[in-house]
């Protein structure tokens, strides 16, 4: 026992330093400020636009300034549908205006245009929703990005017929308005 006591007395200054260091480290550890990560803001989905015409934001005047005078105008209650020249003479771009604001644009895509489905996928990712024509054996499906306000009528090989621009919405709202001629279930194909 005397050996143990003499050992501790002999190295007392070492033991004091060890105890002080443990106390300092313990105090620093227990009283340190814990960094709680601040929640990062949820990124706002990128909304779409056609030639800087933003559905829900752009006015009819801005639309006509960019696309020119409509070739045909149809008024149905408070809704106005304007048709504009496209790169094909057979089909036309369509814009729907409500209360002076553009709410929907249908861009016609032809072989003369450079737009491809891969361009849309590069910006918005793979389409979260695919709607199908109610007609059996239709070869073009509607790929919908409701949160981004864009959809395209295209073939699975990447070909495009139309690009639709609208205000960001939910799939249910989209399906009951712009996509009412399409279904979430694929129709049974008819074979001959």
N, C-alpha and C positions, 0 to 999 in steps of 0.2 A: 504494500500500500504506500510505503514511503517512497518507493521508486516512482509510482504513478504521480504522487503529489509533487515530487522534485522535478519530474519531467514537465508537468504543467507549469511550475514556477519558472523553470529554465527557459521555456518557450512561451511565456505569457504574452509577450509583445506580439508574437505571431498569431496567437489565439485572439487577441484583441483586434488585430487587423482583419482577420478572417470574419469575426463577428460584425465588425463595422461594415465591411464590404457586403456581407450578406444582408445587413439592415438597409444599406443604401440601395442595393439592387432590388430587394424586396419592396422598398418604398417606391422606387421608380416604377416597378412593374405594377404595383397595386394602384398607384395614383396616376398612371399614364392616361392621356386623353385617347379614348377609343374613337377611331375614325369610322363613323357610320357613313357609308356611301350615300350620297344624296341621290334620290331616284332620278334617273335620267328621263327627260321628257319623252313621251311616246311619239315616235316620228309620225308626222302627218302624212297620210298617203299622198303620193304625188298625183295631182289632178291633171286631167288632159285638156288640150286645147287644139283647135284646128286653125292654122295660120294666125295664131295669136287671138283667136276668137274663143273666149272661155264661157262655156254654158253657165247660165245663172249670173254672170257678171257683165258680159258684153251686151251692148245695146243693139237694136236693129240698125241704127245709123252706122255704128262701127262695122257691123256685118256687111252692109251695103257698100261702105267705103272700101272694104277689103275684097269682097267678091263681085262687086258691081251691081247693076240693076237686076232684080230678079226677072227671069224669063216668064214666070207665071206665079200668081199669088192666089191662094185660096183662103177664105176666112170662114171659120167654123166657130161661132160664138165668140169667146175671148181669145181663141187660138188662131194664129195666122201661120200658114205654111207657104214658104217661098221656095221656088225652084231656081237653081243657078246652073250655068253652063259648066259641064265637066269635060274631060278630055275625049269623051265619046259623044257623038251626036245622038245616040240612042237613049242614054240614061242621064239623069241630072242629079246634082248635089241637092239635098233638101235641108232646109233650116226651119225649125219651128220656133215661133216667137209667142211669148205670153207676157202681157202687161209691159211691152216694150223691151223685154229681155230675151235674148236667145237662150232657149232651154234644151235644144236638141239639134244636132247636125249629123246628117248622114252623108259621108264622103264616098263617092263612087270611085272604085279603083279599077283601072283597066291595065292592059298589057303595056300601054305607053307610060304608065306611072312606075316609079321606082319603089313604091311602098311594098313591103313584104311582112308577113306575120313575124318573122324573126326580128324585125326592127321593133315591133311592139313588145315582144318577149324580152328583148335586150333591155328595155326601159322598165317594164312593169313585172317581169317574171312570167312564169307559166300561168295561164289563165286559171283562176280558182274555180270557175264555173263554166260548164259547157251546156248550152241549151240546144235543143234539136228541133228541126222543122217538124211540123205536125204531119207533113206529107211523107209517106213511106219512100224509101230509096233516095231521099235528098242527099246530095253529096257534100253540101256545105253546112257547117254547124256554126252556131253563134258562140264565140268565146268571150266571156263577160268578166270584166274587172269592175264590179259595182262600186267599190270604195274609191276607185280612181276615176270613175266617170268615163270609161272607154270600153268598147266592145268591138269585135270584128267578125264579119261573116267570112269564114274562110274554110279551106280544105285542109285535111290533116297533113297534106304534103307541103303546106306553107303558102299556097296560093290565096289571094284575097279577092273578094268581090266588093266589100264595103267596110268602112270604118265608121263606127258610131261614137259620137261625143255627147255626153250628157252630164248633168250635175251629179256628183258623188251621191250614192244612195245605197240601199240594201238590195239584196237579190230579190226579195219578195216585192219590194216597190218597183224594181226594174221589170220584173216579170208581169206585173199588173199594168204597166204603162207601155214602155217602149218594146218590151219583149213579149207582148201578149200573144203573138202569133207563134211562139216557140214554147217548148215543153222541157222540163227537167228530165223526162224519161224518153229514151230513144224509141221511136215507133217500130213496130215489127216490119221487117223488110219483106217485100213481096217478091217471090221468085217465080219465074215463068218456065 
